[in-house]
Amino acid sequence: MNVMPSKEQPGMAPRGALVENPLNTGLTLHSRELFRQGAVVQIRHQGQTYQLRLTRQDKLILTK
């Protein structure tokens, strides 16, 4: 019986999924997922709103 290997390897999350870092250093998110609807992401933290922007030079800027 021949078994074809899956495109996804064991332990790999599906594309676009949120993935916990195996070193327990927090959650890993891909910027392409954060910015798929535009160049600005709103982040709420302790009652404040921050903006994470993707620049034309492909850099990230976080502002209050």
C-alpha positions in Angstrom: 0.0 0.0 0.0 1.5 3.4 -1.0 0.7 6.4 1.2 1.2 9.8 -0.3 2.7 12.3 2.2 0.6 15.2 3.3 1.5 18.7 2.3 1.3 19.7 5.9 3.9 18.2 8.2 2.9 16.9 11.6 2.9 19.7 14.2 2.5 22.4 11.5 -0.5 24.7 11.8 -2.6 25.5 8.8 -1.7 28.6 6.9 -3.0 31.7 8.6 -3.4 30.1 11.9 -2.2 31.5 15.2 0.6 29.4 16.5 2.0 29.2 20.0 5.8 29.5 20.1 7.2 26.1 21.3 9.8 28.0 23.4 6.9 29.5 25.4 7.9 33.0 24.5 4.4 34.0 23.4 2.2 33.9 20.4 3.6 34.2 16.9 1.6 36.0 14.3 2.7 36.5 10.7 2.5 40.2 9.5 0.8 39.2 6.2 -2.1 38.0 8.3 -2.3 41.1 10.4 -2.1 43.4 7.4 -4.2 41.4 4.9 -7.0 44.1 5.0 -4.9 47.2 5.0 -1.7 48.9 6.2 -2.9 49.7 9.8 -3.9 47.5 12.7 -5.6 48.8 15.8 -4.4 47.3 19.1 -6.2 47.9 22.4 -4.0 47.8 25.6 -5.0 48.9 29.1 -7.7 51.2 27.8 -5.4 52.8 25.2 -5.6 52.4 21.4 -2.3 51.9 19.5 -1.8 51.7 15.7 0.6 49.3 14.1 1.5 50.6 10.6 3.2 48.9 7.7 5.3 51.5 5.8 6.1 51.7 2.1 9.6 50.5 3.0 8.0 47.3 4.6 8.9 48.5 8.1 6.6 48.5 11.2 5.8 51.5 13.3 3.8 51.4 16.6 2.2 54.7 17.7 -0.3 55.7 20.4 
